[in-house]
Amino acid sequence: MQTNEQLLQSIENYLAQTDFPAEPELLYAPIGYSLAGGGKRLRPMLLTLACGIFSDDIQQALPAAAAVEVFHNFTLLHDDIMDNAAMRRGKPSVFAKWGQNVAILSGDAMLICAYRLLGAIQPALLPQVLATFNTMALEVCEGQQYDMDFEHKAKVSVVEYMHMIELKTSVLLAGAVVIGATLGGASEADCRKLRRFAIELGLAFQLQDDLLDSYGDERLGKAIGGDILEGKQTYLMITAMSHADEPTREVLRSTYRNPALSDQEKIATVKAVYDRLDIPRLTEQQISLRFERALSILDTLSVGAERTRQMRDYAASLIDRKH
């Protein structure tokens, strides 16, 4: 099987060869701009690696891998409109660069292009793949709605938050690995296990993202403390609220809105509460729990350990990405 670097290059080549018309320019240029924006290609990588667990023919997975990546980028175009986000991956978002109407319509076209890419899948497997893809797509929309609901909800529980990120983040990873495994000839039982693997990995990945937003390194591509400044309901904030006394909760609730404080002071104030309540350690604990649970599921598949080693190594690289 190809190395992870070779797999990534195959995905990049396939995406680069995906043909988008030149006209109308304002419909298609933002699609190319979005797809050329980099990113980890996490979802197509997981799809091809899942296929590779059960088959040595990885090439057959590339259309579906491209479809999942185009779909993911479509969701980002629309997310940026809803979040009024000016930047994406260190450069102006499509919304900021071309405006709301272009971002809506180009996003719609990307969704259609994703389905068109799925049309290259072998016909015998297409109904099964489409069923997985459609369930995944709807669940992602549900997760985004919950995320928006939380902005106006006074209290969000850890259980509610974990359900939201499972839908918003994990199900897209789960859909990718199940599609890849299906194309590789996996049994239904192995597909179910891999879905659970990806759900747990996705939860670990998102929790680490929450942690890195407050405690990471700006070289990761985004400013530190953005979630704090937005007053966002993250795992750190929700866990802190559940451990704090009422005066401390009021600090957490109000700091981001305090006009007397600079951005740096707001971040420092909230992080001081997190540190006092041991929130970073509690978050790391939850990340480790989810990650170990994901790896243990790989051990239960109906293939030898050597077939899952590449997936295991890739999963480890994602959770260690701050190093």
QUIQUI-V641771 format. One record per residue. RES is the residue in one small letter. PSI is psi in degrees with one decimal (NA if undefined). Layout:
res=RES psi=PSI
res=RES psi=PSI
This chain:
res=m psi=150.7
res=q psi=155.4
res=t psi=166.3
res=n psi=-37.5
res=e psi=-40.0
res=q psi=-38.4
res=l psi=-44.8
res=l psi=-40.5
res=q psi=-38.1
res=s psi=-41.5
res=i psi=-45.9
res=e psi=-42.3
res=n psi=-42.5
res=y psi=-43.2
res=l psi=-39.9
res=a psi=-30.3
res=q psi=-7.3
res=t psi=123.0
res=d psi=118.6
res=f psi=134.9
res=p psi=158.6
res=a psi=-28.4
res=e psi=146.7
res=p psi=131.9
res=e psi=-40.0
res=l psi=-10.2
res=l psi=-45.0
res=y psi=-30.1
res=a psi=-41.4
res=p psi=-27.2
res=i psi=-48.0
res=g psi=-39.9
res=y psi=-44.4
res=s psi=-46.0
res=l psi=-24.0
res=a psi=3.3
res=g psi=4.7
res=g psi=-132.4
res=g psi=170.4
res=k psi=-10.2
res=r psi=36.3
res=l psi=-47.9
res=r psi=-46.7
res=p psi=-31.9
res=m psi=-45.4
res=l psi=-37.8
res=l psi=-48.5
res=t psi=-36.9
res=l psi=-38.3
res=a psi=-40.0
res=c psi=-42.2
res=g psi=-18.0
res=i psi=-33.4
res=f psi=-11.1
res=s psi=149.4
res=d psi=-4.0
res=d psi=86.1
res=i psi=-26.9
res=q psi=-34.4
res=q psi=-20.2
res=a psi=-11.1
res=l psi=-40.6
res=p psi=-43.3
res=a psi=-38.5
res=a psi=-43.3
res=a psi=-39.6
res=a psi=-43.7
res=v psi=-39.0
res=e psi=-39.9
res=v psi=-42.0
res=f psi=-46.1
res=h psi=-44.9
res=n psi=-31.8
res=f psi=-44.5
res=t psi=-33.2
res=l psi=-38.3
res=l psi=-45.6
res=h psi=-35.3
res=d psi=-42.3
res=d psi=-32.6
res=i psi=-48.8
res=m psi=-33.2
res=d psi=-4.1
res=n psi=41.9
res=a psi=125.8
res=a psi=-23.2
res=m psi=147.8
res=r psi=120.5
res=r psi=41.0
res=g psi=7.8
res=k psi=166.2
res=p psi=135.9
res=s psi=161.1
res=v psi=-41.2
res=f psi=-45.2
res=a psi=-34.7
res=k psi=-40.3
res=w psi=-13.2
res=g psi=166.5
res=q psi=-45.9
res=n psi=-42.2
res=v psi=-43.3
res=a psi=-37.8
res=i psi=-51.4
res=l psi=-39.8
res=s psi=-38.2
res=g psi=-44.2
res=d psi=-43.6
res=a psi=-36.5
res=m psi=-40.6
res=l psi=-43.1
res=i psi=-40.9
res=c psi=-36.0
res=a psi=-44.9
res=y psi=-35.1
res=r psi=-37.9
res=l psi=-36.9
res=l psi=-22.8
res=g psi=-16.0
res=a psi=-4.3
res=i psi=147.9
res=q psi=132.3
res=p psi=-34.6
res=a psi=-29.6
res=l psi=-8.8
res=l psi=-44.3
res=p psi=-41.8
res=q psi=-42.4
res=v psi=-41.9
res=l psi=-40.2
res=a psi=-44.0
res=t psi=-44.7
res=f psi=-44.6
res=n psi=-41.5
res=t psi=-45.8
res=m psi=-47.1
res=a psi=-42.8
res=l psi=-40.3
res=e psi=-36.0
res=v psi=-41.9
res=c psi=-39.8
res=e psi=-43.7
res=g psi=-41.2
res=q psi=-38.6
res=q psi=-43.8
res=y psi=-41.4
res=d psi=-43.0
res=m psi=-37.2
res=d psi=-38.2
res=f psi=-24.1
res=e psi=-24.6
res=h psi=12.0
res=k psi=128.0
res=a psi=-38.8
res=k psi=127.1
res=v psi=129.5
res=s psi=161.8
res=v psi=-39.4
res=v psi=-44.1
res=e psi=-41.8
res=y psi=-44.0
res=m psi=-36.2
res=h psi=-41.3
res=m psi=-47.5
res=i psi=-25.4
res=e psi=-43.3
res=l psi=-44.2
res=k psi=-35.0
res=t psi=-53.0
res=s psi=-38.1
res=v psi=-26.9
res=l psi=-38.4
res=l psi=-41.0
res=a psi=-44.3
res=g psi=-41.4
res=a psi=-47.4
res=v psi=-35.1
res=v psi=-40.8
res=i psi=-45.6
res=g psi=-44.7
res=a psi=-40.0
res=t psi=-45.2
res=l psi=-30.0
res=g psi=-6.1
res=g psi=21.4
res=a psi=153.5
res=s psi=165.1
res=e psi=-38.5
res=a psi=-44.2
res=d psi=-36.1
res=c psi=-41.1
res=r psi=-41.7
res=k psi=-41.7
res=l psi=-32.5
res=r psi=-45.1
res=r psi=-39.8
res=f psi=-48.7
res=a psi=-33.5
res=i psi=-48.1
res=e psi=-42.2
res=l psi=-41.4
res=g psi=-38.5
res=l psi=-44.7
res=a psi=-42.7
res=f psi=-45.3
res=q psi=-39.4
res=l psi=-38.0
res=q psi=-36.8
res=d psi=-41.9
res=d psi=-44.5
res=l psi=-44.2
res=l psi=-26.9
res=d psi=-32.6
res=s psi=-26.3
res=y psi=10.9
res=g psi=-153.7
res=d psi=132.9
res=e psi=-17.2
res=r psi=-14.0
res=l psi=-8.6
res=g psi=-1.4
res=k psi=152.5
res=a psi=146.4
res=i psi=137.0
res=g psi=9.3
res=g psi=-41.5
res=d psi=-38.3
res=i psi=-44.0
res=l psi=-27.1
res=e psi=-7.3
res=g psi=33.7
res=k psi=143.8
res=q psi=95.0
res=t psi=175.0
res=y psi=-39.0
res=l psi=-46.7
res=m psi=-45.5
res=i psi=-40.8
res=t psi=-40.7
res=a psi=-42.6
res=m psi=-36.0
res=s psi=-20.7
res=h psi=-13.6
res=a psi=157.9
res=d psi=173.5
res=e psi=-42.8
res=p psi=-38.3
res=t psi=-38.1
res=r psi=-39.6
res=e psi=-36.8
res=v psi=-46.3
res=l psi=-37.1
res=r psi=-34.3
res=s psi=-18.3
res=t psi=-44.2
res=y psi=-18.0
res=r psi=0.0
res=n psi=109.1
res=p psi=-15.1
res=a psi=-13.7
res=l psi=142.5
res=s psi=167.4
res=d psi=-43.2
res=q psi=-37.3
res=e psi=-38.3
res=k psi=-47.6
res=i psi=-46.3
res=a psi=-38.8
res=t psi=-47.8
res=v psi=-40.6
res=k psi=-31.8
res=a psi=-38.4
res=v psi=-46.7
res=y psi=-45.8
res=d psi=-42.7
res=r psi=-34.3
res=l psi=3.2
res=d psi=31.7
res=i psi=-40.5
res=p psi=-43.1
res=r psi=-42.4
res=l psi=-36.6
res=t psi=-44.8
res=e psi=-38.7
res=q psi=-44.5
res=q psi=-37.6
res=i psi=-48.2
res=s psi=-41.9
res=l psi=-48.3
res=r psi=-41.6
res=f psi=-46.1
res=e psi=-37.0
res=r psi=-41.1
res=a psi=-48.4
res=l psi=-37.5
res=s psi=-29.5
res=i psi=-36.6
res=l psi=-31.3
res=d psi=-16.8
res=t psi=-1.9
res=l psi=161.1
res=s psi=22.5
res=v psi=166.3
res=g psi=159.8
res=a psi=-29.8
res=e psi=-25.7
res=r psi=-22.2
res=t psi=-2.3
res=r psi=-39.8
res=q psi=-39.9
res=m psi=-42.5
res=r psi=-45.7
res=d psi=-39.4
res=y psi=-42.9
res=a psi=-42.4
res=a psi=-37.7
res=s psi=-30.4
res=l psi=-42.1
res=i psi=-18.8
res=d psi=17.2
res=r psi=-10.2
res=k psi=-12.9
res=h psi=NA
